[in-house]
Amino acid sequence: MLSFTEHEILMKIKLNLSAWLNLYFCACSVMCFLVFMLPWWPSESVVLTFKYILLFAPRWLLFLGLLILLFLWKYLSKVQKYLLPLFFFVSIKHLDFGMNFDQNINVGQYKKIKIITANIGEGGQVSRIKLLLKYYQPDILLLQDANKLSLKKLATNYSFFECVGELCIMSKYPFKGTNQLTRSIFGGWGSFAIFYKVQIGESTINIANVHLQSVHSLLVDIAKSNVDFSEVEEVEDNKRIETAILSSWITSNPYSIVAGDFNMPVEENIYQENFSSINNALNDGGVGFNYTIQTYGLRLRIDHVLFSNHFDLIDAQVIESLGGDHLPVMVNLIIK
């Protein structure tokens, strides 16, 4: 038989474990709530840094934290057991796991178009781009961070190609550049969007090849705990200007597609404010994990293909790396 002292010690340990478990569950609850609220995140500068931490931190950490609670299931209260499946749902959604398994599209007599977009910075290889063109044979290939790329070496079966700065296009169909947007509007350099009209048979489609405001330097500063809040506000303002322009363009022009490196996941409040009502190919057609960047433990979808209601989606997928830290996105559309 346990002595009173031994019994008292065991009760104290049990109470301490229960207190730590409740505290851990509360921490997980707060994190799930903050992740859930990302699309509606406030724009005040004091909370912007934390937004970028939530968006760009390794997303599997939250799922792993919830797995620990699952192993401690029998110690959870009744309310906690009801809440845990909801937390897992938030976590899996945050991992960007696509479940668009049923995609029975009747193509019929409609014209199809295959588009691939890829950021080839940080190690993109010409040999892999050649293989991509040979194997997938896209109608249109859009490239970002293609500063040193010679399209003449690639365009063996593509009669139409052009580079404007680091934004390049290769097409089986004739196109005409209609406009470009430069970062000079907010004191920067280079273009963040190039607009084209592409003639596909009797159809004319509008395409924008984009590479939006980078957050790399901001994330480096956050990692070093050396955040300049004026820089955070500047990045945020630039992103709002870029996305507002593109949102207005795609909603006001028929047969429009915006594709490229957005440098923002779909959960970000700025994306939701400007693009939530616009078709996103991987949102609607992606299956499984759809991250488009993989670097330093980061797995995230920041490359997108958006399209107007004048198209129907056949399928969308993330395909093999071209050697850089981004993965290409391939989309098949029907021109209605």
Backbone as numpy.savetxt, mean C-alpha at the origin, in Angstrom:
# Nx Ny Nz CAx CAy CAz Cx Cy Cz
-0.67 -30.93 53.28 -1.53 -29.74 53.28 -0.64 -28.49 53.28
-1.08 -27.50 52.45 -0.33 -26.26 52.40 -0.52 -25.47 53.68
0.55 -24.86 54.15 0.43 -23.98 55.30 -0.22 -22.67 54.85
-0.66 -21.91 55.79 -1.30 -20.63 55.47 -0.35 -19.73 54.70
0.92 -19.76 55.08 1.92 -18.92 54.42 2.10 -19.33 52.96
2.20 -20.64 52.71 2.33 -21.13 51.34 1.10 -20.79 50.50
-0.07 -20.98 51.10 -1.31 -20.64 50.39 -1.38 -19.16 50.07
-0.92 -18.37 51.01 -0.93 -16.91 50.81 0.00 -16.51 49.68
1.16 -17.19 49.62 2.13 -16.90 48.55 1.55 -17.25 47.19
0.90 -18.44 47.09 0.31 -18.87 45.82 -0.80 -17.92 45.37
-1.61 -17.46 46.32 -2.67 -16.51 45.99 -2.10 -15.19 45.50
-0.98 -14.78 46.13 -0.34 -13.54 45.72 0.21 -13.65 44.30
0.84 -14.81 44.00 1.36 -15.03 42.64 0.23 -15.02 41.63
-0.88 -15.70 41.97 -2.02 -15.76 41.06 -2.59 -14.38 40.80
-2.69 -13.57 41.86 -3.21 -12.21 41.70 -2.28 -11.36 40.85
-0.96 -11.53 41.06 0.01 -10.77 40.26 -0.07 -11.15 38.78
-0.19 -12.46 38.51 -0.31 -12.92 37.14 -1.59 -12.39 36.50
-2.67 -12.40 37.26 -3.94 -11.88 36.75 -3.84 -10.39 36.45
-3.14 -9.65 37.32 -2.98 -8.21 37.10 -2.14 -7.94 35.85
-1.04 -8.70 35.69 -0.20 -8.52 34.51 -0.95 -8.90 33.23
-1.75 -9.96 33.31 -2.53 -10.38 32.14 -3.55 -9.31 31.75
-4.22 -8.74 32.75 -5.20 -7.68 32.47 -4.53 -6.45 31.88
-3.34 -6.14 32.39 -2.60 -4.99 31.88 -2.17 -5.25 30.43
-1.70 -6.46 30.15 -1.28 -6.83 28.79 -2.47 -6.81 27.84
-3.61 -7.31 28.31 -4.82 -7.31 27.47 -5.25 -5.88 27.17
-5.16 -5.01 28.16 -5.51 -3.59 27.94 -4.58 -2.95 26.90
-3.28 -3.28 26.98 -2.32 -2.74 26.00 -2.67 -3.22 24.59
-3.01 -4.49 24.45 -3.41 -5.03 23.15 -4.70 -4.36 22.66
-5.60 -4.11 23.59 -6.87 -3.45 23.24 -6.61 -2.06 22.70
-5.73 -1.31 23.35 -5.41 0.05 22.92 -4.78 0.02 21.53
-3.84 -0.90 21.30 -3.18 -0.99 20.00 -4.18 -1.34 18.90
-5.08 -2.27 19.16 -6.09 -2.64 18.16 -7.01 -1.46 17.86
-7.36 -0.72 18.91 -8.22 0.45 18.72 -7.52 1.51 17.86
-6.24 1.77 18.14 -5.49 2.78 17.39 -5.32 2.36 15.93
-5.04 1.07 15.70 -4.92 0.56 14.34 -6.25 0.69 13.60
-7.32 0.36 14.29 -8.66 0.46 13.70 -9.00 1.90 13.32
-8.49 2.87 14.09 -8.81 4.27 13.88 -7.91 4.97 12.86
-6.94 4.28 12.29 -6.00 4.92 11.35 -6.70 5.63 10.19
-7.75 5.07 9.58 -8.41 5.80 8.48 -9.02 7.13 8.89
-9.25 7.31 10.18 -9.88 8.56 10.68 -8.92 9.31 11.59
-7.64 9.13 11.39 -6.63 9.73 12.29 -6.69 11.25 12.22
-6.62 11.92 13.38 -6.65 13.40 13.37 -5.40 13.97 12.72
-5.51 15.19 12.23 -4.42 15.82 11.47 -3.54 16.72 12.33
-3.79 16.77 13.64 -2.97 17.60 14.51 -1.53 17.11 14.52
-0.58 18.02 14.47 0.83 17.66 14.34 1.33 16.82 15.50
0.74 17.00 16.69 1.24 16.30 17.87 1.05 14.80 17.77
0.10 14.33 16.94 -0.17 12.89 16.84 0.26 12.30 15.49
0.82 13.12 14.61 1.20 12.65 13.28 2.33 11.62 13.34
3.30 11.87 14.20 4.44 10.95 14.30 3.97 9.56 14.69
3.05 9.50 15.64 2.55 8.19 16.09 1.79 7.50 14.96
1.14 8.27 14.10 0.45 7.67 12.95 1.42 6.92 12.06
2.57 7.54 11.77 3.55 6.90 10.90 4.19 5.69 11.56
4.32 5.71 12.87 4.82 4.53 13.58 3.84 3.37 13.41
2.56 3.65 13.59 1.55 2.60 13.45 1.46 2.08 12.02
1.58 2.98 11.05 1.46 2.58 9.65 2.64 1.76 9.17
3.85 2.12 9.59 5.05 1.54 9.00 5.83 0.60 9.92
5.37 0.41 11.15 6.00 -0.59 12.01 5.62 -1.98 11.51
6.46 -3.00 11.77 6.12 -4.37 11.35 4.74 -4.79 11.86
3.86 -5.14 10.94 2.47 -5.37 11.30 2.24 -6.73 11.97
3.18 -7.64 11.79 3.02 -8.95 12.40 3.18 -8.89 13.92
3.75 -7.81 14.43 3.94 -7.69 15.88 2.61 -7.71 16.62
1.60 -7.03 16.08 0.29 -7.02 16.73 -0.33 -8.41 16.72
-0.23 -9.08 15.58 -0.78 -10.44 15.48 -0.07 -11.38 16.46
1.26 -11.25 16.56 2.03 -12.09 17.48 1.61 -11.81 18.93
1.39 -10.55 19.25 0.96 -10.21 20.60 -0.38 -10.82 20.95
-1.27 -10.88 19.96 -2.58 -11.49 20.21 -2.48 -13.01 20.32
-1.52 -13.61 19.63 -1.31 -15.06 19.76 -0.95 -15.44 21.20
-0.19 -14.58 21.85 0.16 -14.83 23.26 -1.10 -14.91 24.11
-2.05 -14.01 23.84 -3.33 -14.05 24.57 -4.10 -15.33 24.26
-4.00 -15.80 23.02 -4.69 -17.03 22.65 -4.15 -18.21 23.45
-2.84 -18.26 23.67 -2.24 -19.33 24.46 -2.65 -19.24 25.94
-3.03 -18.05 26.34 -3.47 -17.84 27.73 -4.99 -17.80 27.84
-5.66 -18.41 26.90 -7.12 -18.36 26.78 -7.84 -18.71 28.07
-7.42 -19.78 28.72 -8.15 -20.25 29.90 -8.06 -19.28 31.07
-7.11 -18.35 31.02 -6.98 -17.37 32.09 -7.73 -16.08 31.81
-8.30 -15.96 30.62 -9.02 -14.74 30.26 -10.41 -14.73 30.87
-10.91 -13.53 31.10 -12.27 -13.39 31.59 -13.26 -13.63 30.45
-14.51 -13.71 30.78 -15.55 -13.95 29.77 -15.58 -12.81 28.75
-15.50 -11.58 29.22 -15.51 -10.42 28.32 -14.28 -10.44 27.42
-13.13 -10.76 27.97 -11.90 -10.81 27.19 -11.98 -11.87 26.10
-12.61 -13.00 26.41 -12.76 -14.06 25.41 -13.68 -13.64 24.27
-14.66 -12.82 24.57 -15.54 -12.30 23.51 -14.81 -11.28 22.64
-13.91 -10.49 23.25 -13.23 -9.43 22.52 -12.07 -9.94 21.67
-11.42 -11.01 22.10 -10.21 -11.48 21.41 -10.45 -11.80 19.93
-11.52 -12.49 19.53 -11.74 -12.72 18.08 -11.87 -11.41 17.29
-12.47 -10.39 17.90 -12.58 -9.10 17.24 -11.20 -8.48 17.03
-10.35 -8.63 18.04 -8.97 -8.11 17.93 -8.21 -8.84 16.81
-8.41 -10.14 16.70 -7.76 -10.90 15.63 -8.24 -10.43 14.26
-9.52 -10.12 14.15 -10.05 -9.61 12.89 -9.37 -8.30 12.51
-9.21 -7.39 13.47 -8.53 -6.12 13.22 -7.09 -6.36 12.81
-6.42 -7.31 13.49 -5.03 -7.60 13.21 -4.84 -8.19 11.81
-5.70 -9.13 11.43 -5.59 -9.75 10.11 -5.88 -8.73 9.00
-6.85 -7.87 9.25 -7.13 -6.80 8.29 -5.93 -5.87 8.18
-5.29 -5.60 9.30 -4.10 -4.74 9.31 -2.95 -5.39 8.56
-2.89 -6.72 8.54 -1.87 -7.44 7.79 -2.14 -7.41 6.29
-3.30 -6.89 5.90 -3.67 -6.73 4.48 -3.77 -8.09 3.79
-4.55 -8.96 4.39 -4.77 -10.29 3.81 -6.02 -10.24 2.95
-5.83 -10.41 1.63 -6.95 -10.35 0.69 -7.71 -11.66 0.63
-9.02 -11.58 0.57 -9.85 -12.79 0.52 -10.86 -12.71 -0.62
-10.40 -12.20 -1.76 -11.26 -12.08 -2.95 -11.14 -13.35 -3.81
-11.68 -14.45 -3.29 -11.48 -15.74 -3.95 -12.45 -15.97 -5.11
-13.62 -15.40 -5.05 -14.64 -15.65 -6.07 -14.64 -14.50 -7.07
-13.97 -14.69 -8.21 -13.86 -13.64 -9.22 -14.25 -14.19 -10.59
-15.51 -14.49 -10.76 -16.01 -15.00 -12.03 -16.44 -13.82 -12.91
-15.56 -13.38 -13.78 -15.81 -12.23 -14.64 -16.09 -12.70 -16.05
-17.20 -12.26 -16.60 -17.55 -12.58 -17.98 -16.96 -11.50 -18.89
-15.86 -11.84 -19.57 -15.16 -10.86 -20.40 -15.98 -10.53 -21.64
-16.58 -11.56 -22.23 -17.40 -11.34 -23.42 -16.60 -10.73 -24.55
-17.17 -9.76 -25.21 -16.54 -9.11 -26.36 -15.79 -7.84 -25.98
-15.68 -7.59 -24.67 -15.01 -6.36 -24.24 -13.50 -6.43 -24.49
-12.91 -5.27 -24.66 -11.47 -5.17 -24.83 -10.79 -5.27 -23.48
-9.72 -6.08 -23.40 -8.97 -6.24 -22.16 -7.67 -5.44 -22.23
-7.17 -5.07 -21.05 -5.89 -4.39 -20.97 -5.14 -4.90 -19.74
-3.87 -5.21 -19.92 -3.02 -5.69 -18.82 -1.99 -4.62 -18.50
-1.95 -4.20 -17.24 -1.05 -3.14 -16.79 -0.17 -3.68 -15.68
1.11 -3.38 -15.74 2.03 -3.69 -14.65 2.71 -2.40 -14.22
2.74 -2.16 -12.92 3.45 -1.01 -12.38 4.51 -1.51 -11.41
5.69 -0.88 -11.43 6.78 -1.34 -10.57 7.74 -0.20 -10.26
8.08 -0.05 -9.00 9.17 0.82 -8.59 10.44 -0.03 -8.65
11.40 0.35 -9.48 12.59 -0.47 -9.68 13.83 0.12 -9.02
13.62 1.04 -8.08 14.75 1.58 -7.33 15.33 0.55 -6.37
16.47 0.85 -5.81 17.13 -0.01 -4.83 17.43 -1.40 -5.37
17.89 -1.48 -6.63 18.39 -2.76 -7.12 17.61 -3.43 -8.22
16.69 -2.73 -8.87 15.96 -3.32 -9.99 16.90 -3.71 -11.12
16.72 -4.91 -11.67 17.65 -5.46 -12.65 17.02 -5.50 -14.04
17.79 -5.04 -15.03 17.31 -5.03 -16.41 16.95 -6.43 -16.88
17.77 -7.42 -16.51 17.51 -8.79 -16.94 16.16 -9.28 -16.45
15.78 -8.91 -15.23 14.49 -9.34 -14.68 13.33 -8.59 -15.35
13.56 -7.34 -15.71 12.52 -6.59 -16.41 12.27 -7.22 -17.78
13.34 -7.65 -18.45 13.19 -8.33 -19.74 12.37 -9.61 -19.59
12.66 -10.37 -18.54 11.90 -11.60 -18.30 10.44 -11.30 -18.01
10.19 -10.23 -17.25 8.81 -9.84 -16.95 8.06 -9.52 -18.24
8.69 -8.75 -19.13 8.05 -8.38 -20.39 7.78 -9.61 -21.25
8.73 -10.54 -21.26 8.59 -11.74 -22.09 7.52 -12.67 -21.55
7.49 -12.84 -20.22 6.58 -13.82 -19.62 5.16 -13.29 -19.50
5.00 -12.05 -18.97 3.66 -11.52 -18.71 3.10 -10.73 -19.89
3.98 -10.17 -20.72 3.57 -9.41 -21.89 2.48 -8.37 -21.57
2.77 -7.44 -20.68 1.77 -6.41 -20.37 1.53 -5.50 -21.56
0.32 -4.98 -21.65 0.04 -3.97 -22.68 0.74 -2.66 -22.34
0.79 -2.36 -21.03 1.43 -1.13 -20.58 2.26 -1.44 -19.35
3.51 -1.00 -19.34 4.39 -1.13 -18.18 4.73 0.26 -17.69
4.46 0.52 -16.42 4.79 1.80 -15.79 5.89 1.57 -14.76
6.93 2.39 -14.84 8.07 2.25 -13.94 8.31 3.53 -13.18
8.72 3.38 -11.92 9.13 4.51 -11.09 10.56 4.26 -10.61
11.25 5.32 -10.24 12.67 5.25 -9.84 13.51 4.60 -10.93
13.25 4.99 -12.18 13.94 4.38 -13.32 14.95 5.35 -13.92
15.70 6.02 -13.07 16.59 7.10 -13.53 17.63 6.66 -14.56
18.23 5.51 -14.35 19.35 5.08 -15.19 18.95 4.01 -16.20
17.68 3.84 -16.43 17.20 2.76 -17.30 17.16 3.21 -18.75
17.69 2.39 -19.63 17.61 2.64 -21.07 16.48 1.79 -21.64
15.37 2.42 -21.99 14.22 1.68 -22.50 14.50 1.05 -23.85
15.45 1.61 -24.61 15.75 1.06 -25.93 16.28 -0.37 -25.82
16.93 -0.69 -24.70 17.45 -2.04 -24.49 16.34 -3.03 -24.13
15.19 -2.49 -23.70 14.10 -3.35 -23.24 12.98 -3.48 -24.27
12.76 -2.43 -25.03 11.53 -2.30 -25.80 11.57 -3.05 -27.13
11.96 -4.32 -27.10 12.06 -5.09 -28.34 10.69 -5.29 -28.99
9.67 -5.48 -28.20 8.32 -5.70 -28.72 7.39 -4.53 -28.41
7.96 -3.43 -27.98 7.16 -2.28 -27.60 7.58 -1.09 -28.46
6.66 -0.64 -29.27 6.97 0.43 -30.22 6.91 1.81 -29.58
6.28 1.89 -28.41 6.04 3.21 -27.83 6.59 3.23 -26.40
7.49 4.15 -26.12 8.06 4.24 -24.78 8.59 5.65 -24.55
8.68 6.00 -23.27 9.13 7.36 -22.91 9.51 7.38 -21.44
10.49 8.19 -21.12 10.84 8.48 -19.72 10.78 9.99 -19.51
10.14 10.39 -18.43 10.17 11.79 -17.99 10.75 11.77 -16.59
12.02 12.15 -16.48 12.70 12.01 -15.20 12.82 10.54 -14.85
12.34 10.18 -13.66 12.44 8.79 -13.21 11.13 8.02 -13.42
10.18 8.61 -14.15 8.92 7.94 -14.46 8.90 7.53 -15.92
8.73 6.22 -16.16 8.81 5.69 -17.52 7.56 4.90 -17.87
7.26 4.86 -19.16 6.14 4.09 -19.68 6.60 3.33 -20.92
6.15 2.08 -21.02 6.33 1.27 -22.22 4.95 0.74 -22.61
4.61 0.85 -23.90 3.25 0.51 -24.32 3.26 -0.17 -25.69
2.33 -1.11 -25.85 2.10 -1.72 -27.16 1.23 -0.81 -28.03
0.64 0.19 -27.39 -0.29 1.07 -28.09 0.24 2.50 -28.09
-0.10 3.28 -29.10 0.37 4.67 -29.15 -0.20 5.50 -28.00
0.60 6.39 -27.50 0.15 7.27 -26.42 0.66 8.68 -26.66
0.03 9.60 -25.95 0.43 11.01 -26.02 0.46 11.58 -24.61
1.58 12.19 -24.26 1.66 12.85 -22.97 0.78 14.08 -22.94
0.00 14.23 -21.87 -0.93 15.35 -21.79 -0.58 16.36 -20.70
0.14 15.89 -19.67 0.45 16.83 -18.58 1.46 16.16 -17.65
2.10 16.97 -16.84 2.93 16.44 -15.76 2.87 17.39 -14.58
2.97 16.81 -13.40 2.93 17.58 -12.16 4.29 17.47 -11.49
4.89 18.62 -11.19 6.22 18.63 -10.59 6.14 19.06 -9.13
7.18 18.69 -8.41 7.24 19.04 -6.98 7.65 20.49 -6.76
7.83 21.21 -7.83 8.16 22.63 -7.69 7.02 23.39 -7.03
5.81 22.83 -7.07 4.67 23.53 -6.44 4.83 23.58 -4.92
5.67 22.68 -4.36 5.97 22.82 -2.94 7.48 22.81 -2.69
8.20 23.44 -3.63 9.62 23.71 -3.41 10.54 22.54 -3.64
10.05 21.45 -4.25 10.90 20.30 -4.51 11.35 20.25 -5.95
11.82 19.06 -6.39 12.27 18.90 -7.77 11.75 17.57 -8.30
11.71 17.46 -9.62 11.23 16.24 -10.26 9.72 16.21 -10.34
9.22 15.23 -11.10 7.77 15.08 -11.29 7.23 13.97 -10.40
6.02 14.16 -9.91 5.38 13.09 -9.14 4.23 12.45 -9.90
3.86 13.00 -11.07 2.79 12.39 -11.88 2.96 12.81 -13.34
2.87 11.82 -14.23 2.87 12.06 -15.67 1.58 11.48 -16.24
0.89 12.26 -17.06 -0.42 11.87 -17.57 -0.34 11.56 -19.06
-1.06 10.51 -19.46 -1.05 10.08 -20.86 -2.47 9.76 -21.34
-2.66 9.91 -22.64 -3.81 9.33 -23.32 -3.30 8.19 -24.19
-3.85 7.00 -23.99 -3.42 5.81 -24.72 -4.56 5.37 -25.63
-4.25 5.16 -26.90 -5.25 4.76 -27.87 -5.21 3.24 -28.05
-6.27 2.57 -27.59 -6.37 1.11 -27.69 -7.56 0.80 -28.60
-7.27 0.56 -29.84 -8.34 0.37 -30.82 -9.17 1.63 -30.92
-10.47 1.49 -30.70 -11.35 2.66 -30.74 -11.48 3.34 -29.38
-10.84 2.77 -28.37 -10.95 3.31 -27.00 -9.75 4.18 -26.66
-10.02 5.28 -25.99 -8.97 6.14 -25.46 -9.03 6.10 -23.94
-7.92 5.70 -23.31 -7.90 5.66 -21.85 -6.87 6.67 -21.34
-7.13 7.18 -20.15 -6.25 8.13 -19.49 -5.46 7.40 -18.40
-4.14 7.58 -18.41 -3.29 6.91 -17.42 -2.37 7.92 -16.77
-2.25 7.81 -15.45 -1.29 8.62 -14.71 -0.27 7.70 -14.06
1.00 7.93 -14.35 2.10 7.20 -13.71 2.61 8.07 -12.56
2.55 7.56 -11.32 2.79 8.43 -10.17 3.86 7.86 -9.24
4.56 8.77 -8.59 5.48 8.44 -7.51 5.35 9.56 -6.49
4.55 9.29 -5.45 4.16 10.34 -4.52 5.21 10.53 -3.42
4.95 11.54 -2.60 5.86 11.98 -1.55 6.42 10.81 -0.74
7.75 10.73 -0.69 8.41 9.68 0.10 8.40 10.04 1.58
8.32 9.01 2.42 8.38 9.21 3.87 9.63 8.56 4.44
10.57 8.18 3.58 11.75 7.43 4.03 12.56 8.22 5.05
12.91 9.46 4.72 13.73 10.26 5.64 13.01 10.50 6.95
11.69 10.65 6.89 10.89 10.85 8.10 10.95 9.61 8.99
10.84 8.43 8.39 10.89 7.19 9.15 12.27 6.97 9.77
13.32 7.37 9.04 14.68 7.27 9.58 14.81 8.17 10.80
14.29 9.39 10.72 14.34 10.31 11.86 13.57 9.77 13.06
12.42 9.16 12.79 11.63 8.57 13.88 12.40 7.44 14.55
13.05 6.60 13.73 13.83 5.48 14.28 14.99 5.98 15.13
15.54 7.15 14.78 16.66 7.72 15.54 16.20 8.64 16.66
14.86 8.73 16.84 14.27 9.62 17.86 14.74 11.06 17.65
14.81 11.45 16.39 15.27 12.79 16.04 14.25 13.44 15.10
13.02 13.56 15.58 11.92 14.00 14.74 11.84 15.52 14.70
11.78 16.04 13.48 11.54 17.46 13.26 10.05 17.61 12.92
9.27 18.17 13.82 7.82 18.21 13.63 7.43 19.10 12.45
8.25 20.08 12.13 7.96 20.90 10.95 8.11 20.05 9.69
9.06 19.11 9.69 9.22 18.20 8.55 8.01 17.28 8.43
7.53 16.80 9.56 6.34 15.93 9.55 5.15 16.66 8.94
4.95 17.91 9.35 3.84 18.70 8.82 4.02 18.98 7.33
5.27 19.21 6.90 5.53 19.47 5.48 5.22 18.23 4.64
5.66 17.06 5.10 5.37 15.81 4.40 3.87 15.60 4.31
3.20 15.83 5.40 1.75 15.64 5.45 1.04 16.59 4.47
1.45 17.83 4.45 0.84 18.81 3.54 1.08 18.43 2.07
2.31 18.03 1.76 2.62 17.64 0.38 1.77 16.46 -0.06
1.61 15.49 0.81 0.81 14.31 0.48 -0.65 14.69 0.24
-1.15 15.60 1.03 -2.55 16.02 0.85 -2.74 16.73 -0.49
-1.78 17.55 -0.88 -1.88 18.25 -2.17 -1.83 17.25 -3.32
-0.87 16.34 -3.28 -0.72 15.36 -4.36 -1.97 14.49 -4.51
-2.44 13.95 -3.40 -3.58 13.03 -3.47 -4.86 13.76 -3.86
-5.02 14.99 -3.42 -6.22 15.75 -3.79 -6.26 16.01 -5.29
-5.11 16.34 -5.88 -5.05 16.59 -7.32 -5.39 15.32 -8.09
-4.80 14.20 -7.68 -5.02 12.94 -8.39 -6.46 12.45 -8.23
-7.02 12.65 -7.05 -8.41 12.25 -6.82 -9.35 13.05 -7.71
-9.10 14.35 -7.81 -9.92 15.19 -8.68 -9.78 14.78 -10.13
-8.55 14.43 -10.54 -8.31 14.05 -11.94 -9.04 12.76 -12.31
-8.93 11.73 -11.47 -9.52 10.45 -11.83 -11.04 10.48 -11.76
-11.59 11.33 -10.92 -13.06 11.40 -10.83 -13.66 12.29 -11.91
-12.86 13.15 -12.51 -13.40 14.06 -13.53 -13.09 13.63 -14.95
-12.24 12.61 -15.12 -11.88 12.12 -16.45 -12.37 10.69 -16.63
-13.10 10.41 -17.70 -13.58 9.04 -17.94 -12.42 8.12 -18.34
-12.62 6.83 -18.13 -11.62 5.82 -18.51 -10.24 6.18 -17.98
-10.17 6.36 -16.67 -8.93 6.84 -16.06 -8.33 5.79 -15.12
-6.99 5.75 -15.11 -6.22 4.84 -14.26 -5.08 5.63 -13.63
-4.91 5.47 -12.33 -3.76 6.04 -11.63 -2.98 4.88 -11.04
-1.71 4.76 -11.40 -0.92 3.60 -10.96 0.49 4.04 -10.61
1.07 3.35 -9.63 2.45 3.63 -9.27 2.71 3.48 -7.79
3.75 4.16 -7.33 4.20 4.11 -5.94 3.57 5.29 -5.19
2.57 5.00 -4.37 1.87 6.04 -3.62 2.58 6.36 -2.30
3.47 5.47 -1.86 4.15 5.65 -0.58 3.17 5.79 0.58
2.01 5.17 0.46 1.05 5.17 1.57 0.17 3.93 1.47
-0.09 3.30 2.60 -1.02 2.16 2.60 -2.46 2.66 2.59
-3.38 1.77 2.27 -4.78 2.17 2.13 -5.39 2.60 3.46
-4.80 2.17 4.58 -5.37 2.54 5.89 -5.09 3.99 6.27
-4.16 4.62 5.58 -3.79 5.98 5.98 -4.96 6.94 5.76
-5.12 7.87 6.68 -6.26 8.80 6.62 -6.26 9.62 5.33
-5.09 10.01 4.84 -5.02 10.81 3.61 -5.50 10.00 2.42
-5.12 8.72 2.38 -5.63 7.85 1.31 -7.14 7.74 1.40
-7.66 7.51 2.59 -9.10 7.34 2.77 -9.87 8.60 2.41
-9.33 9.76 2.73 -10.00 11.02 2.42 -10.15 11.25 0.91
-9.17 10.76 0.13 -9.14 11.08 -1.29 -9.45 9.92 -2.22
-9.18 8.69 -1.78 -9.31 7.56 -2.70 -10.26 6.46 -2.23
-10.89 6.62 -1.10 -11.71 5.52 -0.55 -12.88 5.16 -1.47
-13.37 6.10 -2.26 -14.50 5.83 -3.15 -14.06 5.39 -4.55
-12.75 5.27 -4.76 -12.20 4.90 -6.08 -11.75 3.44 -6.04
-12.00 2.72 -7.13 -11.64 1.31 -7.20 -10.14 1.11 -7.04
-9.76 0.20 -6.14 -8.36 -0.18 -5.96 -8.24 -1.65 -6.34
-7.40 -1.96 -7.33 -7.36 -3.30 -7.92 -7.04 -4.38 -6.89
-6.06 -4.15 -6.02 -5.70 -5.17 -5.05 -6.71 -5.25 -3.92
-7.37 -4.15 -3.59 -8.46 -4.22 -2.62 -9.56 -5.14 -3.11
-9.88 -5.02 -4.40 -11.03 -5.74 -4.96 -10.67 -7.12 -5.50
-9.39 -7.33 -5.83 -9.04 -8.59 -6.47 -7.87 -9.33 -5.86
-7.23 -8.76 -4.84 -6.07 -9.40 -4.24 -6.44 -10.61 -3.39
-5.59 -11.62 -3.43 -5.77 -12.83 -2.63 -4.50 -13.07 -1.82
-4.67 -13.35 -0.53 -3.52 -13.57 0.33 -2.85 -12.27 0.73
-1.59 -12.37 1.12 -0.83 -11.18 1.51 -0.38 -10.42 0.27
-0.63 -9.12 0.26 -0.42 -8.32 -0.94 0.59 -7.20 -0.74
1.60 -7.43 0.11 2.57 -6.36 0.32 3.38 -6.12 -0.95
3.74 -4.86 -1.19 4.49 -4.48 -2.39 5.86 -3.91 -2.07
6.20 -3.85 -0.79 7.54 -3.44 -0.40 8.00 -4.36 0.72
9.25 -4.79 0.62 9.82 -5.67 1.64 11.25 -5.21 1.93
11.43 -4.62 3.09 12.74 -4.11 3.46 12.82 -3.94 4.96
13.93 -4.38 5.54 14.18 -4.23 6.98 13.01 -4.74 7.82
12.45 -5.89 7.44 11.36 -6.47 8.20 10.00 -5.86 7.89
9.97 -4.85 7.03 8.72 -4.18 6.66 8.05 -4.92 5.52
6.78 -5.24 5.68 5.96 -5.86 4.64 4.69 -5.03 4.54
4.57 -4.27 3.44 3.51 -3.28 3.37 3.08 -3.07 1.92
1.81 -2.72 1.71 1.32 -2.41 0.36 1.21 -0.90 0.21
2.15 -0.33 -0.55 2.14 1.11 -0.80 2.08 1.43 -2.29
2.06 0.40 -3.14 1.93 0.57 -4.59 0.51 0.15 -4.97
-0.15 0.97 -5.78 -1.57 0.74 -6.07 -1.88 0.98 -7.54
-2.98 0.36 -7.97 -3.57 0.66 -9.27 -5.03 1.03 -9.01
-5.37 2.30 -9.24 -6.72 2.80 -9.05 -7.37 2.98 -10.43
-8.66 2.74 -10.53 -9.31 2.88 -11.83 -10.75 3.35 -11.67
-11.22 4.06 -12.68 -12.58 4.60 -12.67 -13.59 3.50 -12.96
-14.86 3.84 -12.84 -15.93 2.86 -13.03 -16.16 2.48 -14.49
-15.35 3.02 -15.39 -15.48 2.69 -16.80 -14.74 1.38 -17.12
-14.13 0.77 -16.09 -13.44 -0.51 -16.23 -14.07 -1.52 -15.27
-13.92 -2.80 -15.62 -14.20 -3.90 -14.70 -12.91 -4.64 -14.43
-12.75 -5.11 -13.20 -11.54 -5.83 -12.82 -11.67 -7.32 -13.13
-10.68 -7.85 -13.83 -10.61 -9.30 -14.04 -9.83 -9.94 -12.90
-8.61 -9.47 -12.68 -7.81 -9.97 -11.56 -6.69 -8.99 -11.27
-6.10 -9.16 -10.10 -4.97 -8.31 -9.67 -4.08 -9.14 -8.77
-2.78 -8.97 -8.92 -1.86 -9.73 -8.08 -0.51 -9.03 -7.99
0.19 -9.33 -6.91 1.57 -8.89 -6.75 2.45 -10.01 -7.30
3.41 -9.64 -8.15 4.23 -10.66 -8.83 5.69 -10.58 -8.37
6.55 -11.35 -9.03 7.92 -11.54 -8.58 8.73 -10.24 -8.58
9.66 -10.17 -7.64 10.53 -9.00 -7.52 11.40 -8.83 -8.75
11.67 -7.58 -9.07 12.59 -7.26 -10.16 13.99 -6.97 -9.63
14.20 -7.27 -8.35 15.52 -7.10 -7.75 15.60 -5.97 -6.74
14.64 -5.07 -6.75 14.63 -3.97 -5.79 13.83 -4.33 -4.55
13.49 -3.32 -3.76 12.74 -3.59 -2.53 11.22 -3.52 -2.74
10.79 -3.14 -3.96 9.36 -3.14 -4.28 9.01 -4.37 -5.11
7.76 -4.79 -5.03 7.23 -5.86 -5.86 6.24 -5.27 -6.86
6.27 -5.73 -8.12 5.36 -5.19 -9.14 3.91 -5.60 -8.87
2.99 -4.77 -9.33 1.56 -5.08 -9.28 1.06 -5.26 -10.72
0.39 -6.38 -10.97 -0.15 -6.66 -12.31 -1.67 -6.70 -12.23
-2.32 -5.99 -13.15 -3.77 -5.87 -13.14 -4.32 -6.11 -14.54
-5.36 -6.92 -14.65 -6.09 -7.12 -15.89 -7.45 -6.45 -15.76
-7.76 -5.57 -16.72 -9.02 -4.83 -16.70 -9.80 -5.04 -18.00
-11.09 -4.86 -17.90 -11.97 -4.83 -19.06 -12.35 -3.38 -19.33
-12.20 -2.95 -20.57 -12.65 -1.62 -20.95 -14.12 -1.72 -21.36
-14.99 -1.14 -20.59 -16.44 -1.27 -20.86 -16.85 -0.44 -22.08
